[in-house]
Amino acid sequence: MTSHAHSGGAQKIRARLLAAGLVLGLTALTGCSSAVKEQSAQDASADVQDGGVLRLGVPTDLSPTVVFSNTAEGTNTLIGLVYDSLIDYDKTDLTPKPALATSWKLADDGKSLTLQLRDDVTFHSGRDFTSKDVEFSIKNTFADPAWAVQLQRTAAAVTSFDTSKPHEITLGFDQPLSNIFDLLDMVPIVDSETFDQLKEGKAYVGTGPFEFKSWQPGAKIEFTANKDYWGGAPHLDGVDVSVITDANAEVSQLRAGQLDAIVGGANRDLESLRKSGQFNVEPYEGADNQIYVGANVENPALKDKRLRQAIAYAVDRERILDEVYRGVGRANSLAWPEYSPAYDEELDQFYSRDVEKAKDLVEQVGDVPTLPLGYPAGNPNLEATAQIVQSNLEEVGIKTKLEPVEQAQFIQQLITGNFEALWILTHAYAQYTPSTLAVSAYPFNADKNASHYSSPTYSKSSLAAWHLTDPNGDEAKGVYEALSKELLDSAFLIELVTTYQQVSSSTKVHDISWSKRSELDLSDTYLTD
């Protein structure tokens, strides 16, 4: 597999087009056609205003010890603003586009990948970006088990690095890695010289459009524009992030003009904002989030898969989608989006609600004790979901006790697999190559997951998906079908709905975007009066 991108010119718009991958495959950027396109782009941006600081509200703080985990909005905002990745996926498919890597060639046997790197990139400290920074970043972030990141197995499977050329790197693997481009989309390129300060929350130095300025734990994170950004200086002068753990307060401050944009809030409130016509509310389409019920299979009652299957049949997914998420998303039994090579329409609706079948399974199991059902405290969407699930389960003979847990503690429980019985949370990664979910995500990882579920068939299906030479080929279809059927039958994780995080903003905020990782992209965002 080979991809090429042409180097950018001096003009800011051309640099941005390159960063977005829009010039991929063109034979030239010169000539009449190119001039017309550039002029059109310049005309379209005639009303863009430079300057101003975006005031952004997020519901969770920066968490330095799990900064690469994609589990909190404050942390995701930091990663999205400060760091770049080697490639960027398009939001609606799995086509890699150039970022810090301009082109690449995957060996025919799938065991090595050579990337050409940009030669005009500097870290915020002024140091030049080279191939050695790629090696350092993979080894010391995602591959290091100390960070407990969700792609650790894939990062650790990169067994060799050829950095003999400053702007070329060859990654070697013992076996094909079907999700290697997922890793390159997610790994942030970090600065080795300040890396020891990162975990302490003192310094975050990347190559991205914004520079980290300061952090007041539990209160504020400040960023300033990187005027020397290789993709063109941002329009904004900076971003001030306020940590607002109360969802109602976050929405209220946006309404009152105290904030320009927010990430979070109850979907019912966001629906009201959108309908008012005074605010823009945009779902992170392409950056799917799945709401699910997790089950600890070591719990004596939940060890019997019939009880887990009863839960899967009992939950009213359509009600959850309509009442809690206000129709933003879809109900599903499997996590794969429709563009995923693993998507199967019939399997996706396998657990359509069937109260009588659920009751029958519960009767087969026998007496079931009251089961704790945990969820993150202060999250109105997950709290409302938990209440509906509790009601659904009681209807079929399963009693639960709701247990709200503080967000940071809840994430730690997820990472360590320390749940007593049931829990409700969101997961992502289904929007990537299917093997990423099965071998990397905390709730799914066949090697070690939060449910403590393991089986020879699940491990076999996961590894088969992971080591595909062509993750989109004919062989892959059978592998993905086996994986999906194992997930449905085992029901250690019960999918409810696929939805999207949403960003809400006043109408004076323009061109907010996001990555497939649910990280805000404010490189082209601007404010108007």
C-alpha positions in Angstrom: 0.0 0.0 0.0 1.5 3.3 -1.0 0.3 6.8 -0.5 1.8 10.1 -1.6 1.2 13.8 -0.8 2.8 16.8 -2.4 4.6 19.4 -0.3 2.8 22.6 0.6 3.6 26.0 -0.7 4.1 29.2 1.2 0.5 30.2 1.3 -1.5 29.3 4.4 -4.4 27.9 2.5 -2.2 25.4 0.7 -0.6 24.3 3.9 -4.0 23.7 5.4 -5.1 21.7 2.3 -2.1 19.5 2.7 -2.7 19.0 6.4 -6.3 17.9 5.6 -5.1 15.5 2.9 -7.2 17.3 0.2 -4.3 17.3 -2.2 -3.7 13.5 -1.9 -3.1 12.0 -5.3 -3.0 15.2 -7.4 -0.2 15.3 -9.9 0.6 19.0 -9.3 -0.5 22.1 -7.5 0.5 24.5 -10.2 -1.2 25.6 -13.4 -4.6 27.1 -14.2 -6.7 24.5 -12.3 -4.7 24.9 -9.1 -4.9 28.7 -9.3 -8.7 28.5 -9.7 -9.0 26.2 -6.7 -6.8 28.4 -4.5 -8.7 31.5 -5.5 -12.0 29.9 -4.6 -10.6 28.8 -1.2 -9.4 32.4 -0.6 -12.8 33.8 -1.6 -14.6 31.4 0.7 -12.4 32.6 3.7 -12.8 36.3 2.9 -15.0 36.8 6.1 -12.6 34.9 8.4 -11.5 37.0 11.3 -8.2 36.6 13.2 -7.8 37.1 16.9 -9.7 36.5 20.1 -9.6 33.8 22.7 -12.2 31.0 22.6 -13.8 30.3 26.0 -14.5 26.6 26.1 -16.2 24.6 28.9 -15.5 20.9 29.5 -17.0 18.6 32.1 -13.9 16.8 33.1 -10.4 18.0 34.1 -7.0 17.2 32.6 -5.7 13.9 34.1 -1.9 13.8 33.7 -1.4 10.2 34.8 -3.8 8.9 32.1 -3.2 11.7 29.5 -3.1 9.3 26.6 -6.1 7.3 27.4 -8.9 9.2 25.6 -11.2 8.9 28.7 -11.8 12.5 29.7 -12.8 15.7 27.8 -10.1 17.9 29.5 -7.4 15.4 28.5 -8.8 15.0 25.0 -8.9 18.8 24.5 -5.2 19.0 25.5 -4.2 16.3 23.1 -6.2 17.7 20.2 -4.8 21.2 20.6 -1.1 20.6 21.5 -0.1 17.4 19.6 -0.1 16.2 16.0 -0.2 12.6 14.8 1.5 10.9 11.8 -1.7 10.4 9.8 -5.3 11.5 10.2 -8.3 9.4 9.3 -11.2 10.9 7.4 -14.2 11.1 9.6 -16.5 8.9 7.5 -14.2 6.0 6.5 -10.8 4.4 7.2 -8.7 6.2 4.6 -5.5 7.5 6.1 -4.6 11.1 5.1 -1.2 12.8 5.5 -0.3 14.7 8.7 3.3 14.6 10.0 3.8 11.8 7.6 3.5 12.8 3.9 3.5 9.4 2.3 4.0 5.7 3.2 4.5 2.2 1.8 3.3 -1.0 3.5 5.4 -4.1 2.6 3.5 -6.8 0.6 3.8 -9.2 3.6 2.5 -6.5 5.9 5.5 -6.7 8.2 7.0 -3.3 7.7 5.8 0.2 7.0 8.0 3.0 5.7 6.9 6.6 6.2 8.2 9.8 4.7 8.0 12.7 7.2 7.6 16.4 6.9 10.9 18.3 7.0 9.4 21.7 8.0 8.0 20.9 11.5 9.3 22.2 14.8 8.2 21.5 18.4 6.9 24.4 20.4 10.3 24.6 21.9 11.8 25.3 18.5 13.5 21.9 18.1 13.2 20.2 14.7 10.9 17.1 14.4 12.7 14.0 13.1 12.2 10.3 12.8 13.7 9.7 16.2 10.8 11.6 17.7 8.4 9.1 16.1 10.3 6.2 17.7 10.4 8.0 21.1 6.7 8.8 21.0 5.5 5.2 20.2 7.8 3.6 22.7 7.2 6.0 25.6 3.5 6.7 25.2 1.3 3.9 23.8 3.8 1.1 24.1 4.7 1.8 27.7 2.3 -0.2 29.9 2.8 2.4 32.7 0.4 4.7 30.8 -2.3 2.0 30.6 -3.5 3.2 27.2 -5.9 1.3 25.1 -3.7 0.6 22.1 -0.8 -0.7 24.2 -0.8 -4.2 22.6 -0.6 -2.7 19.1 2.2 -0.2 20.0 4.2 -2.9 21.7 3.9 -5.1 18.6 6.1 -2.6 16.7 9.4 -4.4 17.1 11.9 -2.4 15.1 12.5 1.2 14.1 14.9 2.4 11.4 15.6 6.0 12.0 18.8 6.3 10.0 17.2 9.1 7.9 15.9 12.1 9.7 12.7 12.4 7.7 12.0 8.7 7.0 11.2 5.9 9.4 10.5 2.2 8.8 8.5 0.4 11.4 8.9 -3.4 11.6 6.5 -6.0 13.0 6.8 -9.8 13.6 3.3 -10.3 12.1 1.0 -8.1 10.0 -0.9 -5.6 12.1 -4.2 -4.8 10.5 -4.7 -1.7 12.7 -1.2 -0.1 12.3 -2.7 3.0 10.8 -5.1 3.3 13.7 -2.0 3.5 15.9 -0.5 6.2 13.7 -3.7 8.2 13.8 -3.8 8.1 17.6 -0.2 8.3 18.9 0.6 12.0 19.7 4.1 13.0 18.7 5.7 14.3 22.0 8.9 16.1 22.9 11.5 13.9 24.5 13.3 16.8 26.2 10.3 17.7 28.4 8.6 14.3 28.6 9.5 13.8 32.2 7.4 16.8 33.2 4.3 15.6 31.3 3.1 13.2 33.9 3.3 15.9 36.5 1.2 18.3 34.5 4.0 20.8 34.2 4.8 20.8 30.5 3.1 19.6 27.3 5.2 20.3 24.3 4.1 19.1 20.9 4.0 20.3 17.3 0.3 21.2 17.2 -1.6 24.4 16.4 -1.7 25.5 20.1 0.8 25.6 22.9 0.1 24.6 26.5 0.3 27.7 28.7 -0.9 26.8 32.2 -3.1 24.4 34.2 -5.1 25.1 37.4 -6.3 21.7 38.6 -10.0 21.5 38.8 -10.5 24.9 37.3 -8.8 26.0 34.0 -6.4 25.0 31.2 -4.9 27.8 29.0 -3.5 27.5 25.5 -1.9 30.1 23.2 -1.7 29.9 19.4 1.4 28.4 17.8 2.1 31.1 15.3 4.7 29.0 13.6 2.4 26.0 13.1 3.4 24.0 9.9 -0.3 23.9 8.9 -0.6 27.7 9.1 -1.1 29.8 12.2 -4.5 29.4 13.9 -7.0 32.3 13.6 -7.6 32.3 17.4 -5.0 33.9 19.7 -5.7 31.2 22.3 -8.1 28.9 24.0 -9.2 29.2 27.7 -10.7 25.9 28.9 -12.9 26.0 32.1 -13.6 22.7 33.9 -17.3 22.7 34.8 -18.4 19.4 36.3 -22.0 20.4 36.7 -23.7 19.8 33.4 -26.5 22.3 34.0 -24.0 25.0 35.0 -22.1 24.4 31.8 -25.1 24.9 29.6 -26.2 27.9 31.7 -22.9 29.6 31.2 -23.1 29.1 27.5 -26.6 30.6 27.4 -25.4 33.6 29.5 -22.5 34.3 27.1 -19.9 33.4 29.7 -18.6 30.7 27.5 -18.3 30.5 23.7 -18.5 26.8 23.4 -19.0 23.7 25.5 -18.4 19.9 25.2 -20.9 17.9 27.3 -24.3 18.6 28.8 -27.4 16.5 28.8 -28.7 15.8 25.3 -32.1 17.2 26.3 -30.5 20.6 27.1 -28.5 20.5 23.9 -31.6 19.8 21.9 -33.1 22.9 23.5 -30.0 25.0 22.6 -30.3 23.8 18.9 -34.0 24.5 18.7 -33.5 28.1 20.0 -31.7 29.0 16.8 -29.1 30.9 18.9 -26.6 28.2 19.2 -24.9 25.6 17.0 -24.9 22.0 18.2 -22.8 19.6 16.2 -22.4 15.9 16.9 -18.9 14.4 16.4 -20.1 12.3 13.5 -17.4 9.7 12.6 -16.1 9.7 16.1 -18.7 7.2 17.4 -19.3 6.6 21.1 -21.2 3.5 22.2 -23.2 3.4 25.4 -23.0 -0.1 27.0 -23.7 -2.2 30.0 -20.5 -4.0 31.2 -20.7 -7.2 33.2 -18.1 -8.7 35.5 -18.2 -12.4 34.5 -16.4 -13.3 37.8 -19.5 -12.2 39.7 -21.2 -15.5 40.7 -24.6 -14.5 39.2 -23.1 -13.0 36.0 -20.8 -15.9 35.4 -23.8 -17.6 33.7 -24.0 -16.1 30.2 -27.8 -16.7 30.2 -28.2 -13.9 32.7 -26.0 -11.6 30.6 -28.1 -12.5 27.5 -31.3 -11.8 29.5 -30.0 -8.3 30.2 -29.2 -7.9 26.5 -32.8 -8.9 25.6 -34.4 -6.8 28.4 -33.0 -3.4 27.7 -35.1 -0.9 25.7 -32.6 0.6 23.4 -35.0 2.6 21.4 -36.3 4.3 24.6 -32.8 5.1 25.7 -32.0 6.5 22.2 -35.2 8.6 22.1 -35.5 9.8 25.7 -31.9 10.2 26.8 -30.0 10.9 23.5 -32.9 12.6 21.7 -32.5 10.5 18.6 -28.8 11.4 18.1 -27.4 8.0 17.0 -28.9 4.6 16.6 -29.8 1.5 18.7 -27.6 -1.5 18.1 -26.4 -4.8 19.4 -22.9 -4.5 18.0 -20.6 -1.5 18.0 -19.5 -1.4 14.3 -20.6 1.6 12.3 -22.2 1.1 8.9 -19.0 1.9 7.0 -17.0 -0.7 9.1 -15.9 -3.8 7.2 -17.3 -5.8 10.2 -20.8 -4.3 9.9 -23.6 -6.8 9.4 -27.2 -5.4 9.4 -28.8 -8.6 10.7 -26.3 -9.2 13.5 -26.5 -5.5 14.5 -30.1 -6.0 15.6 -29.6 -9.4 17.2 -30.7 -8.4 20.6 -34.0 -6.6 19.7 -36.0 -6.2 22.8 -37.8 -9.4 23.9 -39.1 -9.2 27.4 -40.5 -12.8 27.4 -37.3 -14.3 26.2 -35.4 -12.3 28.9 -37.8 -13.6 31.6 -37.4 -17.2 30.4 -33.6 -16.9 30.6 -33.8 -15.4 34.2 -36.1 -18.3 35.2 -33.5 -20.8 33.8 -30.8 -19.2 35.9 -32.8 -19.2 39.2 -32.5 -16.8 42.1 -30.5 -13.7 41.2 -29.2 -11.4 44.0 -29.5 -7.6 43.7 -26.7 -6.5 41.5 -24.8 -3.2 41.8 -25.1 -1.0 38.7 -22.4 1.7 38.6 -22.2 4.8 36.4 -20.1 8.0 36.5 -21.6 10.5 38.9 -22.6 13.9 37.4 -23.1 12.6 33.9 -26.8 13.3 33.2 -27.0 11.1 30.1 -25.5 8.1 31.8 -27.5 8.6 34.9 -30.7 8.7 32.9 -29.6 5.6 31.0 -28.9 3.8 34.2 -32.4 4.5 35.5 -34.0 3.1 32.3 -31.8 0.0 32.4 -32.7 -0.5 36.1 -36.4 -0.3 35.2 -36.0 -2.7 32.3 -34.2 -5.3 34.3 -36.6 -5.2 37.2 -39.4 -5.9 34.7 -37.8 -9.3 33.8 -36.8 -10.2 37.4 -33.4 -8.7 37.8 -33.0 -6.2 40.7 -30.2 -3.7 40.7 -28.9 -1.0 43.0 -27.7 2.2 41.3 -24.2 3.3 42.4 -22.9 6.6 41.1 -19.1 6.9 41.2 -16.9 9.9 40.8 -15.5 10.1 37.3 -11.8 9.7 38.0 -12.4 6.7 40.3 -14.8 5.2 37.7 -12.1 5.4 35.0 -9.6 3.8 37.3 -12.1 0.9 38.0 -12.4 0.5 34.2 -8.6 0.4 33.7 -8.1 -2.1 36.5 -11.3 -4.1 35.9 -12.5 -3.4 39.4 -16.3 -3.5 39.0 -18.4 -5.7 41.4 -21.2 -6.5 38.9 -22.7 -4.2 36.3 -21.7 -0.8 35.0 -22.8 1.7 32.4 -20.3 3.8 30.4 -19.3 4.8 26.9 -16.6 3.3 24.8 -15.1 4.2 21.4 -12.7 2.6 18.9 -15.4 0.7 16.9 -15.0 3.5 14.3 -11.5 2.1 13.6 -10.2 -1.1 12.1 -12.3 -3.9 13.8 -9.2 -5.5 15.4 -8.5 -2.4 17.5 -11.7 -2.9 19.5 -10.9 -6.6 20.1 -7.2 -6.3 21.1 -6.9 -2.8 22.5 -10.0 -1.2 24.1 -10.3 -1.6 27.9 -13.8 -3.2 27.8 -13.0 -5.6 24.9 -9.3 -6.5 25.0 -9.1 -10.3 24.5 -5.9 -10.3 26.5 -7.2 -8.5 29.5 -10.6 -6.6 29.7 -12.7 -5.0 32.4 -15.2 -7.8 32.5 -12.4 -10.5 33.1 -13.9 -12.4 30.1 -11.6 -14.8 28.2 -12.2 -17.7 26.0 -10.1 -19.6 23.4 -12.6 -18.7 20.6 -12.6 -15.0 21.5 -8.8 -14.9 21.6 -8.6 -16.8 18.3 -11.1 -14.5 16.6 -9.4 -11.4 17.9 -5.9 -12.5 16.9 -7.2 -13.5 13.4 -8.6 -10.0 12.9 -5.4 -8.4 14.2 -3.0 -10.2 11.9 -5.0 -9.8 8.7 -2.7 -8.5 5.9 -5.7 -6.8 4.3 -8.3 -5.7 6.9 -10.8 -5.0 4.0 -10.4 -8.2 2.0 -12.5 -11.2 1.4 -10.8 -13.2 4.1 -11.6 -10.5 6.6 -15.3 -10.9 6.2 -15.4 -14.4 7.7 -13.0 -13.3 10.5 -15.2 -10.4 11.5 -18.4 -12.5 11.4 -16.8 -15.0 13.8 -15.7 -12.1 16.1 -19.2 -10.5 16.1 -20.9 -13.8 16.9 -18.6 -14.4 19.8 -19.3 -10.9 21.2 -23.1 -11.5 20.9 -23.1 -15.0 22.4 -20.8 -14.2 25.3 -22.6 -10.9 26.1 -19.9 -9.8 28.6 -20.5 -6.3 27.2 -24.0 -5.3 26.1 -24.2 -2.6 23.5 -27.2 -0.2 23.9 -26.8 2.7 21.4 -24.3 4.4 19.2 -24.3 8.1 19.7 -21.9 11.1 19.4 -20.4 13.5 21.8 -21.6 17.0 20.9 -20.0 20.5 20.8 -22.3 23.4 21.3 -21.3 27.0 20.6 -22.6 30.5 20.1 -23.3 31.6 16.5 -20.1 33.8 16.6 -18.0 30.6 16.7 -17.1 29.1 13.3 -15.4 26.0 11.8 -15.0 23.9 14.9 -14.0 20.4 13.9 -12.9 17.2 15.6 -10.8 14.0 15.0 -11.9 10.4 14.8 -10.6 10.2 18.4 -13.2 12.8 19.7 -10.5 15.4 20.1 -11.4 19.0 19.2 -9.6 20.5 16.2 -9.6 24.3 16.6 -6.9 24.9 14.0 -9.3 26.6 11.6 -11.8 28.0 14.2 -12.5 31.7 14.3 -14.7 34.2 16.1 -16.8 36.9 14.6 -18.3 39.9 16.3 
